[in-house]
Amino acid sequence: MPGRVRLRATFGDPGRYGFVTSRCARPDTMERMDSRLRIAPADLDDLGWIAGIYHHYVRTSPATFEVEPRTDATWRAWFDGFGGRGRYRLLVARDGERVLGYASSSTYRPRAAYASSVETSVYIDAGSTGHGVGSGLLGALLIELATEDVHRACAGIALPNPASVRLHEEFGYRHVGTFTEQGRKFGRYWDVAWFERAFPDRSAEEAS
């Protein structure tokens, strides 16, 4: 069936993450994933790994517009914003004890009417890109969000970043606009392309 992509059974719980549904995902992206990799909700012991992955991009890339590493207290407050249920999730990809990447869904905007929209992010260890880790993480995150009251998933991508654009388009995100020169880092301005992915409207279901 087009759009149904088989994940290796060793990725987390096969019953939970065994299939990723996407209009655009390609089976060959999943074949690149290492069979030892497991995707699961993050726990507190993963936070040091997550910080290390993220701080690499803070120092070297416009993928994040932060310019200074976060403090331990900031990381702990960030981690406490996620849960095992609800709209805000944090998943990691592990190879044994090592975390190779993470995906999260967080508040898109603080005002109440935005609550059914989330912003998704995926960060991969710099030495582990190109092996389907991002595909596995984003696919698993979207499975989780499909069970919640989420109407739109949004992602902002600093340009140029063809790999991230391709990843999001594979999972049904569509480009809805580009903000020019939105951030200044490394002595220059960067454009940000915004993508969104629609989920079925759950408002009637939630009201019943």
C-alpha positions as CSV (number, residue, x, y, z in Angstrom):
1,M,0.0,0.0,0.0
2,P,1.5,3.4,-1.0
3,G,2.6,5.5,2.0
4,R,2.9,2.6,4.5
5,V,6.6,2.1,5.5
6,R,7.7,-0.9,7.4
7,L,10.1,-0.2,10.2
8,R,12.5,-2.9,11.5
9,A,11.0,-4.8,14.4
10,T,13.9,-3.9,16.7
11,F,12.8,-0.2,16.7
12,G,11.1,0.2,20.1
13,D,7.8,-1.7,20.5
14,P,6.9,-3.2,17.1
15,G,3.2,-3.0,17.9
16,R,3.6,0.7,18.6
17,Y,6.1,1.9,16.0
18,G,5.8,-1.0,13.5
19,F,4.4,1.1,10.8
20,V,4.8,4.7,9.9
21,T,2.0,6.2,7.8
22,S,3.0,8.9,5.4
23,R,2.0,10.0,1.9
24,C,5.6,10.6,0.9
25,A,7.8,8.4,3.0
26,R,10.0,6.0,1.0
27,P,10.9,2.5,2.0
28,D,14.6,3.0,1.2
29,T,14.9,5.6,3.9
30,M,14.0,3.0,6.5
31,E,16.4,0.4,5.1
32,R,19.3,2.7,6.0
33,M,18.6,2.4,9.8
34,D,20.9,0.3,11.9
35,S,19.1,-2.8,13.2
36,R,20.5,-2.2,16.7
37,L,18.7,1.2,17.0
38,R,15.7,1.5,19.3
39,I,13.3,4.4,19.5
40,A,11.6,5.1,22.9
41,P,10.4,7.9,25.1
42,A,13.3,9.8,26.6
43,D,14.2,9.5,30.3
44,L,16.2,11.7,32.5
45,D,19.4,9.8,32.0
46,D,19.3,10.7,28.3
47,L,19.4,14.4,29.0
48,G,23.2,14.7,28.9
49,W,23.3,13.0,25.5
50,I,20.5,15.3,24.2
51,A,22.4,18.4,25.4
52,G,25.6,17.2,23.7
53,I,23.8,16.7,20.4
54,Y,22.0,20.0,20.6
55,H,25.0,22.0,21.7
56,H,27.0,20.9,18.6
57,Y,24.4,22.7,16.5
58,V,24.4,25.7,18.7
59,R,28.1,26.1,18.1
60,T,28.3,25.1,14.4
61,S,25.0,25.5,12.6
62,P,22.0,27.8,12.0
63,A,19.7,24.8,12.5
64,T,19.1,26.5,15.9
65,F,19.2,30.2,16.5
66,E,20.5,29.8,20.0
67,V,24.1,31.0,20.2
68,E,25.0,29.9,23.7
69,P,24.8,26.5,25.3
70,R,21.9,26.0,27.7
71,T,22.5,25.6,31.5
72,D,21.7,22.4,33.3
73,A,18.8,24.1,35.0
74,T,17.4,25.2,31.6
75,W,17.7,21.7,30.3
76,R,15.9,20.2,33.3
77,A,13.0,22.7,32.9
78,W,12.8,21.8,29.2
79,F,12.7,18.1,29.9
80,D,10.0,18.5,32.5
81,G,7.7,20.0,29.8
82,F,7.3,16.6,28.2
83,G,5.2,13.6,29.2
84,G,4.2,10.1,28.2
85,R,0.8,11.3,27.2
86,G,-0.5,14.5,25.6
87,R,0.7,16.8,22.9
88,Y,4.2,17.3,24.1
89,R,6.5,14.3,23.6
90,L,10.2,13.6,23.6
91,L,11.6,10.5,21.9
92,V,15.2,9.3,21.5
93,A,16.9,6.9,19.2
94,R,19.4,4.7,21.1
95,D,22.2,2.4,20.0
96,G,22.8,0.5,23.3
97,E,23.2,3.2,25.9
98,R,24.2,5.9,23.4
99,V,21.6,8.4,22.1
100,L,22.0,9.1,18.4
101,G,19.2,11.6,18.1
102,Y,15.9,12.9,19.5
103,A,12.6,14.3,18.3
104,S,10.2,16.5,20.2
105,S,6.8,18.2,20.0
106,S,6.4,21.4,22.0
107,T,4.3,24.5,22.3
108,Y,3.9,26.3,19.0
109,R,2.7,29.6,20.6
110,P,1.7,30.2,24.2
111,R,-1.8,31.7,23.6
112,A,-4.7,29.2,24.3
113,A,-6.2,29.0,20.8
114,Y,-2.9,27.7,19.5
115,A,-3.0,24.7,21.8
116,S,-3.9,22.1,19.0
117,S,-0.8,23.1,17.0
118,V,2.6,21.9,18.0
119,E,6.1,22.6,16.8
120,T,8.2,19.5,16.0
121,S,12.0,19.3,16.1
122,V,14.5,16.6,15.2
123,Y,18.2,16.7,16.0
124,I,20.7,13.9,15.1
125,D,24.2,13.3,16.4
126,A,26.5,14.8,13.8
127,G,28.3,11.5,13.2
128,S,25.0,9.5,12.8
129,T,23.3,11.4,10.0
130,G,22.4,9.7,6.7
131,H,21.4,6.4,8.2
132,G,17.6,6.9,8.6
133,V,17.7,7.9,12.3
134,G,15.8,11.1,11.6
135,S,13.2,9.2,9.6
136,G,12.6,6.7,12.4
137,L,12.3,9.4,15.0
138,L,10.0,11.7,13.1
139,G,7.8,8.8,12.1
140,A,7.5,7.5,15.6
141,L,6.7,11.0,16.9
142,L,3.9,11.4,14.4
143,I,2.5,8.1,15.5
144,E,2.3,9.4,19.0
145,L,0.8,12.7,18.0
146,A,-1.9,11.0,15.9
147,T,-3.5,9.7,19.1
148,E,-3.7,13.2,20.7
149,D,-5.7,16.4,20.2
150,V,-3.2,17.7,17.6
151,H,-4.5,19.4,14.5
152,R,-1.3,20.8,13.0
153,A,2.4,20.0,13.4
154,C,4.7,22.9,12.4
155,A,8.4,22.9,11.7
156,G,10.7,25.9,11.0
157,I,13.8,25.1,8.9
158,A,16.7,27.6,8.6
159,L,17.7,27.6,4.9
160,P,19.6,26.1,3.2
161,N,19.0,22.7,4.7
162,P,17.9,20.3,1.9
163,A,18.2,17.2,4.1
164,S,15.7,18.5,6.7
165,V,13.4,19.8,4.0
166,R,13.4,16.3,2.3
167,L,12.8,14.6,5.6
168,H,9.7,16.6,6.5
169,E,8.3,16.4,3.0
170,E,8.7,12.6,3.1
171,F,6.4,12.6,6.2
172,G,3.6,14.8,4.7
173,Y,4.7,18.2,5.8
174,R,4.1,20.9,3.1
175,H,5.9,24.2,2.7
176,V,3.5,27.1,3.6
177,G,5.9,30.1,3.5
178,T,9.4,31.5,4.0
179,F,10.3,34.3,6.4
180,T,13.4,36.2,5.1
181,E,16.4,37.1,7.3
182,Q,14.7,35.9,10.5
183,G,17.8,35.3,12.5
184,R,21.4,36.6,12.7
185,K,24.1,34.1,13.5
186,F,27.7,33.7,12.4
187,G,27.7,37.2,11.1
188,R,24.9,36.8,8.5
189,Y,21.1,36.6,8.3
190,W,19.2,33.4,7.7
191,D,15.8,32.7,6.1
192,V,13.4,30.3,7.8
193,A,11.0,28.1,5.8
194,W,7.9,27.0,7.6
195,F,6.2,23.6,7.0
196,E,3.0,22.1,8.4
197,R,1.5,18.7,8.6
198,A,-2.3,18.2,9.0
199,F,-3.9,15.7,11.3
200,P,-7.6,14.7,11.3
201,D,-9.8,17.1,13.1
202,R,-10.5,15.6,16.6
203,S,-12.6,18.5,17.9
204,A,-15.9,16.8,17.4
205,E,-14.5,13.6,19.0
206,E,-13.2,15.5,22.0
207,A,-16.5,17.3,22.5
208,S,-18.5,14.1,22.5
